[in-house]
Amino acid sequence: MPREKTTMQPSTLPKQAPGIRKVLVAGQSLVYVAPTSAGKSLVSEVLMLRQLLFHGRRALLILPFVSICVEKVSKLRQAFGACGLRVEGLYSASDGKWHAGADVAVCTIEKASALLNRLLEEDELLRDIGVIVVDEMHLLGEEYRGYLLELILVKARLSAAMAADAGGSAGLQIVGMSATLPNVRLLADWLGARLYVSEDRPVPLSLSVAMKGQVLHQGSSLQASRPLSRNNRDPDGLVPLVWECVSMQQSVLVFCATKDWCEKAAALLADEMPRLDQLEKENSGHTNAYQQGQGQRLQLVEELKQTHSGLCPILARTVLNGVAYHHAGLTTDERGLLEAAYRKGVLRCLCATSTLAAGVNLPARRVIIRSMKVGRDPLDAVRFRQMAGRAGRVGFDTEGECIVMARTMKEADEARALFAAQLQPLRSALGKERLVRAVLEVISLGLVRTVEELEVRFARKLFRCCEEWSSTCSSPAVMAVSASLLQDLRSALCSLKAQQLVEVDDPHGYPSIASSEPESQGTEVYSPQATIRSTPLGNGIVHSALKPEEALSVFSDLQRARKCLCLDNDLHLIFLATPAASVTIEPDWARYLSYYERLQSRDRAVSDAVGVSHHFLLKQSMGHRGPLPGSSGDWRQDRERVTALHRRFWAALALRELAAENPPARVACAFAASRGSLQALQGIAATYCGMVRQLCERVHWNDMAALFDCLMPRLNFGAATEALPLCRIPGVHCARARALLQVGLSKVEEVAQSPVSMVESALKKLCQLDPCEPSAAHHQEAVIREAAARIIQGAQQQINAELQRMQDETEEARARFFRKGPGWTQSSA
């Protein structure tokens, strides 16, 4: 049954007003740190609305995960729609275009970087965008994406400063928010922002440790609070901890260290807890009430069964008792269904990995952290706060509780230390190699044109520069660039020049060679007046959003492929669109060898062309991990390079199977991979394919660009060309598209105008009704009927969106014409 919400009192969020009033009036930037549920989203929405309604300037909202973007787009459309404002989501395989009619863009970090590059190239950033909101600002220090987030802010601030110098800007407001942000004063100084920190939590949160069947109080010493019943299957006492909340119709999140632990915990809870339908019957006293709850769970099972990947056997067991697991091994459709069911109270407990704490906004009365590890790594303060912050959400619960399960007194002490642990200071992730990419981008986008601008204006906008002057207690007004940062910038410039990605024109002749410091020996030093510009290849790399070293490898692959591209099947092209660095599917080498030996001759030709070796596969399947024949120097590096190539080809084979419309469950079984990992690979490959296409366009390889343009949607949807238009309708996967094609519906317009019964009959052909189970058949028919109605509605919405897109493009073209051709008039349109 749906969870009853508590009423939010007018005094719930009073402390925000004084802290942001000056920000509202003056339009200053803001760094806002507050616990989960303390109203950060409300503050950011008010600031965005002020820019939109009072200044007519657009808002960019940057979020870390696609799942949060989807949720936020839905909420903002409801909240802002009444004001006549349009919200557009730019993530996953979207084209990344922010159309003129859209007021708010909601992006992932990666899409936001590419979007800013496009806007800067068109010189639209400061004319259109008034505010950039960054949620989960603590990701600035993350190893893999933090540098990209910092680079986004550096580019935006450089552009704003240039516009201010030219007298043509109203300023850019940056709003950074987080619940777990250390050294906030330094961050605020770097952004030139006001700082607002609140430690008030609207919903009280209690922290406890469970060990050996007892719950222990938080305090100076750990004292027993209450005993828990245990058995051989549940030595830690997890079941009674969950049942305490479930029996009172409250929600529970159980965080586990690994995916396997999640599945086993869900199965344990479903088997050992009392029957949920019996509890609902006893609590309600009415047959209809408990039948409704069980009926909703039966319907959820049927919805999971009708996803493209089919029903997981474990979920088939656990869902009926109100329990499910949630991790990256599930597809986005499966996760979406489970999250929606949990929010409605159909599911009472989710067993999840730590990614759910950062990636999905789900409420819970109680959070149970089952291990002091996340994967193989120890649980740190940031992840702990993210997990614990899910307990006691405003509007859902009056209090929250987080229980950490410990096996030994040592782990109990570690858990208690986490309760009061201080966060590690944020450090810039824009290191030497990533600094090369940053330098290339600002040069290509025209934000830096001389060596002096690179070493002064750009350097001072880096978070690292702010860190260094802070450590020396210098004043921000006289912030000097350190010698080490200057050296890294000069090295980056020399590296780009050596790779022919930039050109340097020094009016004072050839560069000198630095030799005063040991680490700078051999580095070229140019005069401050030397001009810098990017080459066509450098521009292509920037606008493809590839890393420079990765792009150069892709460029080399494409050069070879243009001489002997195998086009009698899709495998060679799919291999080129498979990102070597992002392949997470680890091959079963014996299975790989068997699959390889069954390849047809034309597939063997592709494998030979890209360098796949039968001898290597044979040795791998036998467990040989030593030096390769002919290895010289570091043989481990040679082996890793060859292994990565073979791993990439294995992933390309899996993508080829999916693009041929083979069922994901069958492909997952054949390649010993989870359904979720295969779907993630599809999304990554489709995005990467778009990057490669951009690179080809920029270097004028238009024939190659056209091939990748055709391949990209096929990788994304896993469908043949004729089914792609229908696959773009929400809720239509390739099997449903085939069913619609069989009943004569081949266009989106035909689906939008068709009766529900026609779409319903097509969907029924994909299912087998069980005459022996009337209840199951009833729920199956209900699910099919609802799916048919949603497909028709989705087709209608897609037509409206396409009309809106055409109108936007017309207005954009007209605006460009007015700017470039003053003689153009409305009558000549």
N, C-alpha and C positions, 0 to 999 in steps of 0.2 A: 504494500500500500504506500502511497506517497508520504514522504516525510513532512511533518507539520513544521512550518516555519515560525520562528519567534518574531514578534513585532519589533521593528527597529524604532527606538524612541528618538524624538527630535534632538535629544542631547547626546546621541551616540557619537557624533563626529564634530563636537564643537571646537576642538583645539586646532583644527586646520585653518580656520578663518583668519586669525591674527597673523599666522605665519605666512600666508600666501596673499594677503591683501595688497601688500606693496608689489609683489610679483605681478598681480593682476593689473594694477594701475600702471606700473612702469614698464611692463613687458620684459622684465629681467629674466635671465636664465635661472634655473632652480635645480638644486640637488635635494631630493626628498627621501629621507630614510625613516621607515616606520615598520612595525611588525605587520605580519600578514593580517588582512581584514581591517587594517586601520584607516582605510579610505584613500589609498594612493591613487587608485583608478579614478575615483571621483574627482580628485584634484586635477589629474591630467586631462580629464574630459572637460572640466570647466575652463582650463587654460586653452585647450584646443578650440572650444566654442567661442571664446573671446576673440581669438585670431580670425576665426571663420566669419563670425557675425559682425564684428566691429571694424575689422581691418580688411576683410575680403581676401585673406591670404590662406593658402591651404596648409594642411597639417599632415605630417609624416609620423606614423607610429611604428616603432621597431620592436619586434618581439622575438624571443629566441627559437621558438618551435612552431611548426606548421599547425599542430593541434591547437595551440593557444591562439594563433592567427584566425583560424576558422571560427573558434568560439567568440573572439573579440569582434570580428566582422559582423556576426549575427547580432550581438548585443548593441554595437554602435549603430547599426541600421535601424534597430528599434528605437534607440534613444535619440538619434539625430534626424531620423526620417521626418519627424513632425516639424522640424525646422526647415525642411526642403533641402537638406544636405545629403549628398551621395557619398557612400563609403565603398571603396574598392579594395579587394584583397589581391595582393601581388605575392604569390608564393608558389612552391612546387613547380609545375610545368607551365605556369601562366606566362604570357608573352612579355611581362615585365613593363608594359607601357602604362603610364599614368595619364589617362585621357583627360582632356581639358575640362570635361563636365564633372569629374570626380573631385570632391572636396577633401576627402581623407583617404590616404593610402595606408594600408596595414601590410607590413612587410616582415619577412624574416631578415636576419642580418645579411645573408648572402644576396638576397634580392635587393635590399636597400642599397648596398654598395654599387651594384650594377645600375640601379635606378639613378643614383646620384651622378654616376659617370655619364649617363645619357643626358640628364638635365644640364650638367655642366658643359657638355659638348654643345648643347643647343643654347647655352647661356640663359637658362630659365630658372635656376635655383633660387636666387634672391628675389626674382620678380614674383614668383608664385608661392614659395613656401615661407610661412611665418613662424612655424614652430616644429621642432623635431623632438618627439618623446621617445626615450629609450627606457623600456622596462627591463628589469633584471640587470641593472647597471654593473653589478659585481662581475658579470661575465667579461668585463674589460680586462681582467687579469687571467682569463682562461687561456690555456696554452694554444688551443687550436683555432678558436674564433675571436679571441680577445683582440688580436692585432687588427682584424677586419673592422671590429666595432670602433677601435681607436682611429683607424684610418678614415672611417665615415665621418667622425666628428672633426678630424683634422681638415678634411676636404671642405666640409661645410663651413667651418670657422675661417679658413683661408679665403673662401669665396666671399663670405660676409665682410671680412676685413677689406678685401679689394673693392667691393661695392661701396663700402663706407668711405674709402679714400676717394672714390670717384663721385661721392655725393649722391648716389642713386639708390640708396637702400634704407628701408625702415628698420633694419636690424633683424637678426635671427635669434629666436628664443630656443634654448635647449633645455629640456626637462629630463633629468635622470632620476630614476626611482629604483629602490631596492629595499628588501627587508634584511639583507645580510651584507652590509657595506662597511668595511673598515676604512681607516684614514680618510674620512669623508671631507675633512677640512681641506686636505691637499687636493682632492678631486674638485671641490668647489672653486678653489683658487685657480686650478688649471682651466676650468671652463668659464671663469669670471662670473660665477653664479652665486646667488644667495643660497645659504644652507639652512635646511629645516630638518631637525632630528626629533623624533618622538619615540619614546619607549613605552607608551601607553598601549596596552592591548585591550580592545573592546570586550573580548571574551576571555575570562581567566583561563590560564593553562597550568595544569599540574604535571610535574615530572616525577616518574617513579622507575624503579628497577625491579624486574622479576627474576628471581634466581631460585632454582631447586624447589619449585612449587610454591614460593612465597613472593608476595609483592612487598617491596621495601620502600619506605618513605624516603623522600629527598630531605637531606639535612646534613648537619655536621657529622653525624654517624648514621649508618643505615640500620633501621630498626624494622622488624617485621610488622606488616600492616594486617594482612589476611592470608590464610593458606589457600592453595589451589589444589583441586583434585587432579591426579595424574594417572596415566596408565602406560603400558609398554610402548604403545604407538605414539604417545604424546608425553614423553618424559619431561618436557619443559613447561607443561601446563598451558599450552596455547589455546586449546579448545575452550576451557572455562573462561579465559580472558575474553575471548570473542563472544561466547554465549551470554556473558553478563550483559553486554550491550544489545545483542540481537534479540534477546528475550524481552527487552524493553523497547523494541522497535527503533533502535538507534543504529547508526552506521559505524563501520570499523574499516580501517585501512591497515593491512599487515604488510610491512616492507621486508622483503627477503633479499639475501645477498646475490642470488643468481636466478636465472630463468627457471632452472630445474627445481630449485627450492620453491618458487612460486607455485608451480604446478602440483608439487607434492603437498604443499601446505593447503591448497584449495581442496585437493582430494581428501586429505585428512579431516579437514573441517566438515566437508559434506558428509563424510561417512560417520564421524563420531558425534556431531551435534545432533540434538533431537530434531525431529521432522518439523520444518518451518510451517508447513500447511496445518499440522495439528496445533501448533502454537497459535496461529492466526485464528483457527476455529475456536479455541478455548478463550482467547482474548476478546474476540468479537461477539461470540454468542450467537452469531447468525451464519447460516450456511452460505449465503450469497457473498458475504464479505471475504471469507477465506477462500471460496472458490474463485473470486475475482483475483486475489493475489496469486494463487496457483495457476490460474488461467493466463495471467500476464507472463509468468515464467515459462509456461508452455509455448506461448506465442513468441517469446524471446528465443527459445530453442529453435523454433521453426524459422525465424528470421535469420539466425546464424546458419541454419542448414541451407538457406537459399542464397547466401553470399557466394561469390565466385569460387572461394576456396573450400566451401563445404563446412560441415560441422565437425569440430574437434571432439574426439571421444571423451576427453577429460571434461570439457565443458558440458557435454551431454549428460555427464554424471552429476556435476556440481551445481549447475544453474538451477535445477529444480529445487534445491535446498537453499537457494539465495546466496550462493558463493560462486566466485569466478576468479580466474587469474588474469593478469594484465601485464604484458611485457612486449618487447619489440618483435617477438616471434609471431605475434598475431598481425593480421592485416589491418589497415586503417578502418575498413568497414567493420571488422570484428570489434576492434577497440572502441569505435564510435557507438556501436550498439550496446556494448557493456557499460560504457560511461553513461549513456543516456538512461539505461536501466538502473544504474546505481543512484543517479540523481533523483529518479522517481521513487526510489525505495523498493523497486522490484528485486534488486540485489541488495543484500545487507552488508556483505563483506567482499572486499577486493584484496587479493594477494598480489602485490606488485613489486617491481624493481624500483630503484631510486629515481629512475628517469620520470616516473609519474609525478613525483614531488615537484619537479621543476617544469614539467611539460603540460600538466592538465590541472585545471582548477576544480578539484573535487572536495566536497565537505566531508568531515568525519567527526563523530563524537569522540572516538578513541583512535589513536594511532599506536600501533605496536611495531616496534623495530626489533626484528627477530634475531639480528646478528650485529656484531660490532665490526662487520666488514661489508664493503660494497664491491662485489666481485672478489678480486684478490687483494684489493686495497683496504686499508683501515678506514673506518668511518671518521670523517673529519667534521669540524665544527660547521662549515658551510652546509654540507649535505644534511647534517643532523638538524640544523635550524629549518631547512626547507621541509624535511619530513615532519618535524614536530609542528611546524606552522600550519599543517593541514588539519590539525585538531581544533575543534571549537570555532567554526566559521560563523561570522556575523550573519544573522538572519536565519540560521539553521539550529544553533545550539546555544544554551545559556552558559556552558562551560566546556572545556576541552581537556583531554587527558592524553599524555604520551607515556608509554611504558617501553623501556628498553629491556630486552631479555638478555641475561648474562648467564654464562655457564660456570664461571669461577669467580672467586672474590676479586681476582685481578681485573677481570672484565667489568665487574660491578664498580670497582674504583675508577676504571677508565670511563665508564658511562657517567658516573657522578662528575668526573672532571669535565666531560663534554657539556654538562648542563651549564657550567659557568665559563667555558672556554672562550677566550678572545679570538677574534678572527685575525688571520694573517693579513698584513698590509697588502693592498693592491700594488702590483708591479706591472709595468708596461710589458706587453707581450710582443712589442714591435722590435724584435731583436735584429741581428745583423742581416740574416737572409731575408726576413720579412721586410726589413727596411729597404731592401733593393726594390721590392714590389711597390712600396709606398713612394719611393723617389720616382720610379717610372710613371706611376699614375699621376702625380702632381705635375710632372713635366708634360705628359701627353695631354692633360686637360687644360694646360695653359695657366695653371695656378703658380707655377714657378718658371721664369724665363731666363734667369741669370744665375750664376754661381752664388752671387751675393744673396739673392732671394732664397736660394736653397739653404745656405749656411746661416742665415739670420731669421728671415720671416718664417720659413717652414720649420726650422729647428726649434724655434721658440714655441711653436704650436704643439710640439710633441709632449706627451705626458712624461716621458723620460727626462726631458729638460726640466720640467717642474719638479720631478723627484730629486734631481741633482742639486738644484738651487735650494730646495727644502733641507737637504742633508747638510748643506754648508751654511744654513741660516741666513741666506742672502735675501734681499728684498725683491719681491716680484717686479718692482718698477725698474730695477737695474739687473734683471736676470740675464746672465751671460751664458753663452753656449760653451759647454765643457770641451776640453781638448779631445777626450775619448769620443764624444758624440760627433765632433767635427771630423775626426779620423774615419768613423764609420760611414758618415755621409760621403766623404771623398772616395772611400773604397767602393761604396755602392755605385757612385757615378762612374768610376773607372770600370767596374764590372759590366755595367750596362753599355758603356762605350765599346768595350772589348767584344761584347755579344752583338754589336751593331744594332742595338735597340734605341740608342740616342746618339746624337751628334753634338759636339761641342766646338764652338767657334770662338777662339780666344784672340782678341785684337792685339794682344801683346806677344803674339808668337806662340811657340810650342810650350806646353806645360813644363813646370819644373818638377823635380823628383824630391818628395819629402824624405828627409833622412835624420831629423832631429830625434825622433823617438824610434825605438827598435821595432815596435809594431807597425809603424808607418813607412818603413823602408820600402822603396819601390812603388809607392803610391804617387800618382800624378796629382799635382796641385795646380789649379787654374786660377787666373786672376779673377777678382770679384766681378769684373765687367764682362767676363766670358758668357756668351749666350748659349742656351741649351734648348734643343728641340728633339722630339722623338721621331724615329723613322717610321715608315708605313708598317713594318713588322711590329715595332714597339706599340704603335697605336692599335694594331690588331690584337695584340696580347692584352692590352688594357681593356678594350671593349668586349673581349671574349670573357673577361673575368677569370681567366686562368692564371695560375702562378707563373712567373717568368720561366723558371726551370722546367715546369711541366709543359708550358706552351712551346718551348723550344724542342722538347721531345716529341710533342704532337706534330709540330711543323716538320720535323725530320721524318716521322712516320708517314705523313701525308705526301712529302716529296717522293719517297720511295713508292708509295701506293699509286701515285699518279702515273708512274711508268708501267706498272703491271697490276692494276686493280682487277680483281676477279669479280665480275658482275653477273655470272651465270647463277649465283644465289646471293643471299643476303649476308652470309657469314663474315666475309671480309669487311664489309662496311660496318657491321655490328661490332666487330672486334675493334675497329678504329674509334667507335663511339663508346667503348667500354673503358672507364677510367681506371688506370692501373693502380693508382694510389688509394682508391676507395673500395676496392673489392674486399668484402668481408667474408665471402663464402670460401671456406677452406676445403680444398678437394680431398676426397677419399681417393688416394693415388691408385689403388687397385681397381676401383670403380672407373676412375679416369682412364686407365690403360685399356680396360675392357671396352669402354665407350669409344675410345680413339681407334681401336683396331676394327671397329664396326663401321667407321666413317666411309662414306662413298668417295669415289676418286676425286670428284670436284671439291669436296670438303677437305680431302687430304692436300689438294693443291693449295688451298688457303692456309692450312696449317704449315705447310712447307714455306709458303711465302712470308709468313710472320715469324718463323723461326722455331716452331714447336718440334721437339725431337722425340722420336719413339724410344731411343736409347735412354734419354733422361727419364721418361715416364717409367720405363722398365726398372731402372735403378731406384727410382723413388718408391715404386710399389714394393720393392724388395727391402726397403728401409735404409738404402745407402745414402749417407749424408756427408760424405767426404768431398775432397777437391774434385772438380770437374776436369775431364781430359783437356790438356792445353792451357790450364789456368796458370796465370803468372801474377806475381804480386800478391795482393790480398785475395786469396781464393774464396774466402767467406763472402766478400762483396760480390764476386762473380757469381757465386751460387745463388745469392739472394736476388740478383738481377734476373737470372734465368728462371728461378722459381716464380718470381713475380710475373714474368711473361707467360708462363704456363698457367698460373692462377688466373690471369686475365683472359686467356683463351677458354678456360673452363667456364668462367662467368659468361663469356660471349656465347658459348654453346647453350647455356641455360636461357639466356635472353633470346636466342634464336628459337628455342622451343616455345617460349611464352609468346613471342611475336607470331608464331604459327598457330596460335589459339589453342594450344594444348592446355588442359585443365591444370591450374596451379598446384593442386594436390598431387597430381601425377608427376609433374616436374619436380616438386619438392621431394618426392620419394626417390625419383631417379637420380637427383643430385645431392641427396642426403642433406638438405637444407630446410630451414623452416619457411613456412609460407610468408611470414612477415619479412624475413631477410630477402626473399626473392622479390617481393613487392618493393622493398626499399631499394634494391638493386635496379629495378625498372625505373623508379623515379630518379635515382642518381644518374643512370645512363641517359635518360631522356634530357635531363638538365645539361649534362656534359655534352651530349650531341648538339644541343643548341649553342653551347660555347664554341665547339669546334666549327659549327656553321658560321658563327660570327667571325672567327679567325679567318676562315676561307673567304668570306665576303670582303674583309678588310685588305687582304693581300690579292684580291681580284681573281681568286680561283672560283669563279661563279659556277662552273660545272660541278665541282665538288660540293659547293654550298647547296646547290639544288638537291643533290643526293641526300645530304644530311637533313635538309628541310623536310623531305618526304619520309625519312626514317624516324624522325623525332616523335611524331604522334603514334607511330606503330609501336615504338618501344614503351611509350608512356601507357598506352591502353592495352598492349598485348593483343593486337587485332590486325587483320588484313585491311588493305586500303578501302575496300568497299564497305566495311563495317564501321569505319572511323567516324563518319558524321553522326551515327546513332550512339556511338560510345561517348560522345561529348555530352549527351543528355545525362544529368545526375541520376544515379541508380541503375544505369545501363552498362553492364560489363559485356565482354565479347560474346558470351553464351546467350545472353538476352538479346544482344544485337542480332545474332544469327536467327533467333526465334522470331524476331520482328521482321527480318528480311523474308523469312519463309512464308509469312502471311501477307506479304506485299507491301510492307511499310519500309521504304528505303530512304526516306528523307525526314528531316526533323519536322518540316511543315506537315507532312502526312501524319506523323505521330501526334502532333499538337491538335490536329483536327479529327482524329479518330475517336470512336466511342470507347469507353472503358472496357466494355465487354470484348472488343476485338484485341486489345492489348492483353487483357486477362487471359483470353484463350491461348495467346501465343506463349505467355509465361507458364501456363499449366502444362505445356508440352515438355517443359524442363523438369517437372516434378512427377512423382508417382504417388497417387493417393492410396492410402492404406485402408481398404474397406473394413478390415478387422479392428481398426482403431477409430471409431466415429469422432471421438474428442480431438484426436490429432488431425484428422481430416478437416474438421471444422476450423481449427486454428490455421491449418495450411491454406484453406480457401480464403480466410480473412486476411492473412499476410499477402497472398497473391493479389487480392482485390485492392488493398492499400498500396501495394507496390505499383500496380497499374495506374492508379490515380496519381501517385507521385510522379511517375514517368511522364504522363501527359502534362501535368503541371510544370514539370521541369523543362519539357520541350517548349511549352509556351513561354516560360521565363527566358529560355535561351534565345528564342526569336526576338523577344523584347530587348534582351541584352545586345543582340547583334544589330538591331535597329539603332539602339542608343550609341553603340560603337561607331556606326557609320555616320551618325549625326555629329559625334564628337570629332571624328577625323575631318569631316567637312568644315567644322568650326575652326579646328586647328589649322587647316590649310588656308582658310580665309584669313585668319589672324597673321599667318606667316606672309601671305601675299600683301597684306596691308603694311607690314613692317618693311618688306623689301621693295614693294612697288607703290609708292605714294600716289601714282596716277591711277591706280586701280579703284574703281567705284563699285557701289552696290549694284548699279544697273548693268554693269558689265559682267557680273557673276554668272 
